[in-house]
Amino acid sequence: MTADDGGTDTATGGETDGDDDGVPEDVNPHSVPPPLVGRLTETQYEYSVLDVLGVELTDEEREQLPRDIPIEGAYSTAVASQFFNTQYVLAYAFVARSVTERLDADGLTEIHGGCVGMADPSCRESFIRGLGLRLARRPLQDDEVADYDELAETIAAEPGTTEEDVVTGIVQAMLQSPQFLYRLEVETDGTPDEIRLVTGYELASRLSYFLWQSAPDLELLEFAAQAGGEGAVDATGIEAQVERMIADPRFARSREVFWADYSLVSIASLVAAEPEVADQLVSSLMATFEHISADDQSLAALFDGRELMMTPAVAELAGVANPQPGLSLYDSSTLQARGGVLTHPGFLAALGTTSFVGRGVFMTERVLCQHLTPPPDDVAEQIMDTAQQTESMTPREASEFRMNIEPQCTSCHTLFEPIAYGFERFDLLGRYTTVDAEGRSLYSNGTLPAFDDRPELSFASAADMLGQLAGQDQIRRCLVENMMEYASGARASAAVGSIEQAADDFVAAEETFDGLAMSVAENRQLTFKRSAPAE
Amino acid sequence: MTRTFTRRHLLRGAGSIAIGLPFLEEFMPSARAEADDGTPCRLFTMSFGLGIARAMQLEQFEGPLQPLAPFADKAAMFTRVDGGPLSASGTPHFSTSAATFTGVPQQGDGGNYQAGGPSMEQVMKRALHPSGVPNVAVPEISAGIWSRTGAVSQFTRHWNEDGSPGQRPERRPSRIFDLLFGMFEPPDPGSGGEPDPDQLVRNHVHRSVLDSVLDQYQHLTSDASPLGAASKAKIDNHLSAIRDVETQLAPNDEEPDIPLVCDPPEAGDINDPDGYSFYDAANGATGPGAPQIAWQVAREAMTLIGEILALGISCDAVRFGSLLSVGGGGHIRFSGVYDALGGSLDFEQVLGDGTPHDRIFHDYRPEHIRRYQHFSIGLVAETLRAMDAIVELNGRTVLDNSLVLFGTEYGENHDPADTFHAVLGGGDRFNAGWYDQPLIPSDVYHQALAAYGVDSGIPERWPDYQPTEITGFRNV
C-alpha cells in the first residue's frame, strides 16, 4: 500500500488501507477485540511488587493472592474469564499490609521521591508522583496526587502515627487501587467501536506485562512519554525498547509463563504420576523449553529437535536404560520414537489424556492452529450412541468409526483425530508402548489431511510427523498466533494480516524464541485498541 | 443492623414485574435482612452434577432422591422443570450450568460460557444489604467437591452481577473452617476488654486507606469513567466487594470487631480426611488415569464441610453461599462399593479406568445412575442434615430459618428438560410437597425470592421470560 491509495489518519497514526475505518492495512480490525479491563495475574502482581517496591512475596502472601484458573487451553493472561469475589478484596488488603511491613520507608521515599521526610510537603508530593508513576504505569493527575496527599495528611494527623505509617499507608492504598490492580486503558475516546491507537503509556504497559510480566521501568516510561504520553502513540523507535527488554533478565519470566501455558503445565494436575515424578515431569519439560529458548535455537526444535532435558525418573519414562544423575541433556534420536519437545514425557503427561479426541483437539488447536467449530447441540446423545457402538473396538477402530459418521461428526473428527494417531503409542505419562492394557496392538502411523498451503502428510510415527511439520509455514504462523494470544490476553485467531507480517519477522529472526516475542511486540496489532461499543 | 424496605423501593426500575406478575403483587412482603425474631435471612444454593431423569424423580423417596426424605416436611420438590429455555447451543456440559440459579439464559459459547446475570444468593444479598452485607465474617461462601474439566460453568455456581464467575468452590474442609472462623481469636484475658491502642491506630489508618481507594473505584464506575460498560461492570464487582467487607478491611469505632453469636470453635481441630489431600491441588484430580478416591472419603469430607457450614451459619459468620456436589462433569474416580436402593454400585468394576461421567452416564446405565446420584445427592444432604440439627433461639432449626434452592444441570442424561429442583426451609413461606407442574427454573427462583420480598431481577434481565405461577407453592 502507498500513501496514494490509502491515507493518513491522526487516530491511527499511519497509512491506511483506503477504507473509511482509517486502519492500516497490516492491522486486521476484526482482531482488535472490544475493550475489557484485565486484572493483574498472580504472577504480574508478584513481579510488579518485586520490581517497584523491592519486596519479594512470602509463601503465605502467594497463597493468599487471588489465583485465576483460565478456561482450559487459554493463556493465563486471558481476561475474559477472570473470577472476582469478596475474598479477593480481603486478600489484596492482606497482602498489601503484609508487604508494607517489610518496607524500608526511608529507602523507598528516597528511591521514588528523591528525598526523605514525609513531613515535608514537597517531598511527600515527589514521593507520591514517583511511586504513582511506577504503580499506575502513567503520571498521576494532579487531583490524584491531591487525594494521596490528603490521605497522607489524614494518617499523619492520627495521634500515635509515624512518618513510616504515612509511607506504608500510601503504598497500601496504591497497591489496592484500580490503577495498579487493573490494566486500565481509556475506552471511551473516539466513536463507538472505533479502532484507535493506544496511548504511549498504554503501549508501555502492554509491552511490559507481555515481556516482563511486570510494570514498566523508568526507561520504558520515559520512552512512553516521548512516544505520545497520554496521547496516541508514535511507536517510532519501539524496536530499541523491545530489544532492550528481551535482553533483560526479566524476560525469562515471560518465557516461563508462556511455555507453561502453551503446554498446559500451568494447569496440569499430573495426578497419574507419583508426586515426586510429577514435579520432575514439569521441571524437565520446562528446562527443555528454557534450553531451546534461551539458547537461541530455532523453535523448529519443538518438532524436529533432538535435545530433551530430563531427570532420571523422567528419563526412565522416556526409555533411557541408564539415566544420568540430575537434570541432564539427552539426544532424543537415540530413544525409541522420540523427536522434538512435543514427544517429551512431560509434554504428553501434561495433556492428561490418551484419547484421540482429547489429544487431537488440543494439538489441532494449539500446535496447528486449525480452529474447530463448537460441537452440535446433540453431541451428548451422539457421544452416548457412539460409545455403545464402539465399546468392543480398538481405539483406532473407534476413531475411524467416529470419523465416518455422516454428516455430523465427519467434518471435525477427520480434522482433529489424525494428529493424535502419531501419539497412540505414548501412554498417560508419555511412556512408549506397543500394546494397551488389554494386550491389543497400538499403532503410530497415519495421514494428516492437507490444510491451506500445507499438503497431506503421511507419517510412520510421531517423530516422523513432527519432523515433516517442522518446515511448514502453518507451524510458524501458529506459534505467532499463540504468542499474540499470550501477549494480548484475547484470542488472536482472526488476526490474519498481522500474523502474516509477524510470521515473516519470526522467520527473519531465525525462528528463535526471542524472535518470536520480538515479532509480536513490534507488530502494529499491539498498538491498537477498540473503543467501547455504544451503550 | 436491620434495614426495612418499602415495596416502592423494591419495585423501582422493574416496571415489567408489576405487569407480568400481578399475582405476586398481593403476596409481596417487605424485604428485611432479619425476621421479626431477629433471625437473619439467608440463602444457600445447593446442587449436584449431571441430573436424574424425570422417571427417577417421580419415584420420590424410593429413588435417587431418597437422601432428601428426612426433610420432606420442609421441602417443595419440583419434577418438571425445563432448563432448555435457559441453555444456549453448544457443548451441553457447559451450557446449562451457567444458568442454574441465575434463571436467565447464559452468555458466550465455545467453552467460554458465562452466566447471564447474578446467582440468586447474590441477588438476595444485594437486595437485603444494598450498602454491603452485615457485619459477618464471610459475605458469601462457595464449597463442595468437584473436578475441573473445561469451562468455569462446570464448577462455579456463584455468579457476579455482570455474569462473571465469583468464587471457585472451596474443597478443603480445613480451609472452609479457616474462612469462617480463622479470623477470630480468643480475647486476651489480660487486656480487660479494653481495645489495644495500637490496633485502634491501625484501624484508623486502614479506614483512611480504604476511603481513598473507594473513591477511585467509584470514579471508574461513574458517568465520568473512561471505561466502557463491560469494564465498568468488572470494576463495579470490585467496588461492591469492597463494600461487602468494609468493616473487615477497616473496622470503625462503632463496629470495631466482627461479632459472632456463638463461641467459635478452636482453630486447628479440623483436619481434612485422609485420602482427600490430593484435592489440595488447585486443579483437583480428574479424568481417566487419575487416582481413585474412596466414596467414603468423599462422604467424610462433605459431611465435615456440611457441619462446618451449618455451624458457621448458626454463628452468623455467613448468610449466603453455594454448595456443589460432584460438579465438573462427574469425572471424579470414586472407588469402593456403594450400597443403596436395594443394590450395589461397585465403582471400580463399573468405572474400570474411566470416570462416572463416561462409564455411567454416557454409557447410559440407569441402575448405576440411580445409585450414583443417590450417593451424590446424599453428599448435599449431609449439609442439610447438619443445618437441621442445630436449633436456633427462635426454636427452629438453621435449615428452617434458611432458604435453600436445590437444583441440578440436567434431567435424563444430558437433556436439560425435566431437571429436578427443590426449595427447602424458608421459614413457613412455602408449602412442602411434590409439584409436577411444567415450569422453568426461573419460576422457582423468582417466586422463592418473592416470598422474601426480594425481586429476583429475572424479568428485567430476560424480557422474554413468561412466568408461570406455581400453584400452591406460596404459603399465604
Interface residues (C-beta under 8 A of the other chain):
Chain A: P34 P35 L36 V37 R39 R67 I69 I71 E72 G73 A80 S81 Q82 F83 F84 N85 T86 Q87 Y88 V89 L90 A93 R97 D147 Y148 E150 L151 T154 I155 E158 P159 G160 T161 D165 G169 Q172 A173 Q176 S177 P178 Q179 L181 Y182 L184 V186 E187 T188 D189 I267 A268 S269 V271 A272 G352 T353 T354 S355 P374 P375 D377 V379 A380 E381 I383 M384 A387 Q388 E391 L428 A437 S531 A532 P533 E535
Chain B: S89 G90 T91 P92 H93 D109 G110 G111 N112 Q114 V138 P139 E140 R148 T149 G150 A151 V152 T156 H158 N160 S164 P165 G166 Q167 R168 L179 P197 D198 V201 H204 V205 H206 S208 V209 D211 S212 V213 D215 Q216 Y217 L220 S225 P226 L227 G228 A229 A230 S231 K234 I235 N237 H238 A241 I242 D244 V245 Q248 L249 F278 A281 A282 N283 G284 A285 T286 G287 P288 G289 A290 P291 D353 D358 F361 H362 D363 Y364 N413 H414 D415
